[in-house]
Structures are given as C-alpha cells and as structure tokens.
Amino acid sequence: MCGSFATGVTVITTGGPEDGAATTVNSFASVSLAPPLVLFCLHRRSRLGPVLQRSRGFVVNFLTRSQEGLAWKFAGRESARLAEVPHHRSASGLPVLTEALAFLECRLAEEYDGGDHAIVVGEVVALGTSGGEADPLVFYRGAMRALDSDVPASARG
Ligand SMILES: Cc1cc2nc3c(=O)[nH]c(=O)nc-3n(C[C@H](O)[C@H](O)[C@H](O)COP(=O)(O)O)c2cc1C
C-alpha cells in the first residue's frame, strides 16, 4: 500500500575514502527547521549501518530523472561501489554525488528504534544544489518515473 505514495529518490552516502558506502532510500523526510533536522529509515542489516556509526555523518543526495540507473545500482545487496560513480568530498570529508539535484550534509544526531529499521535523524550542517533545472526522480508503485511537467495554469507564478 505504501507504494501508492509517490516519493522522491535519494541516495544516502557516508564514509571516508577507504569505506565509502551508498544506499538508495525513499524514506527521507524533513523534520525541523530550527534546528535543521531530517530523517531517513535504514533497514537493520544494511551495509551502510556500520559505516554510518564510524563516520557519524551522512549526505542525502536528491536524484535527478537521469539518475535512475544510479538509483538501481545502489538498491540491491550487490550494490555498486561508491568509487564507480562520480562523487567528490565535502569540506568535512563526506562523499557527495556530483550530479545530484541537491544535497544535504548531516551530522548524525539521533537514532530511534523503528522495528526492522532504524530511524536515523541528522542535523543539516551544509547543503548545495547542482544549480541546474534538472527534473527530480520520482518513485511510485515500484517504478521510477519523471514528474509530469504539466503545471496547472493556476499554479504558475
Ligand atoms: C526506490 C527505493 C527506495 C528504497 N528505500 C529504502 C529505505 O528508505 N530504507 C532502506 O533501508 N532501504 C531502502 N531501499 C532498499 C535499499 O536500497 C537496499 O536494501 C540496499 O541498497 C541493499 O543493501 P544495503 O542496504 O546493505 O546497501 C530502497 C530501494 C529502492 C529501490
């Protein structure tokens, strides 16, 4: 049933040059403006978990429509290695996907029990956008899609 709720698609990246890791996630949500907090849910057996604990920080990368291939790469047990995709390091050394629509760099703030997932809360310490006009990637009913670009006339500025 949750598949009937359309979301964006993010890749969470963390770790240093030796242990960089990435996982595709659509459970991202913003939580608070002051302080700036966001969350995502991470399944308990994710390979990202131990790296996140060591690193104490993560980056939420919002994907563009043209990054569907990258999203699937990081969505399986045999996930691609971070080294295979274009990325650079933030000022504090966390990996940022170079072609992402936008990114939020976070300090690991809290972790709550969420059943077979952990609810991971981060405090946003830096952010950026690609600056372009790229369309976001959307996940709905098991498929990645583009936004319908027809904006109702009443919503145009
Ligand atoms: C569109 C999409 C959204 C996903 N969202 C989540 C999520 O919010 N949390 C999560 O733990 N896994 C999520 N997954 C599954 C992980 O991407 C996948 O389990 C993981 O990459 C595989 O192993 P790893 O977590 O050990 O890297 C999602 C997969 C897809 C395709």
The ligand as a Gaussian input file, in Angstrom:
#p B3LYP/6-31G(d) Opt

LIG

0 1
 C       13.178000       3.252000      -4.504000
 C       13.840000       2.523000      -3.366000
 C       13.746000       3.045000      -2.091000
 C       14.356000       2.403000      -1.005000
 N       14.250000       2.958000       0.228000
 C       14.857000       2.376000       1.287000
 C       14.778000       2.975000       2.574000
 O       14.144000       4.001000       2.761000
 N       15.446000       2.368000       3.582000
 C       16.165000       1.214000       3.401000
 O       16.737000       0.724000       4.365000
 N       16.249000       0.631000       2.196000
 C       15.620000       1.177000       1.132000
 N       15.698000       0.607000      -0.107000
 C       16.434000      -0.626000      -0.248000
 C       17.920000      -0.382000      -0.255000
 O       18.304000       0.499000      -1.303000
 C       18.618000      -1.750000      -0.385000
 O       18.136000      -2.590000       0.613000
 C       20.051000      -1.675000      -0.177000
 O       20.719000      -0.908000      -1.112000
 C       20.689000      -3.065000      -0.229000
 O       21.551000      -3.295000       0.707000
 P       22.327000      -2.300000       1.688000
 O       21.303000      -1.556000       2.447000
 O       23.108000      -3.255000       2.509000
 O       23.161000      -1.397000       0.827000
 C       15.094000       1.213000      -1.208000
 C       15.186000       0.675000      -2.506000
 C       14.559000       1.331000      -3.572000
 C       14.678000       0.767000      -4.944000

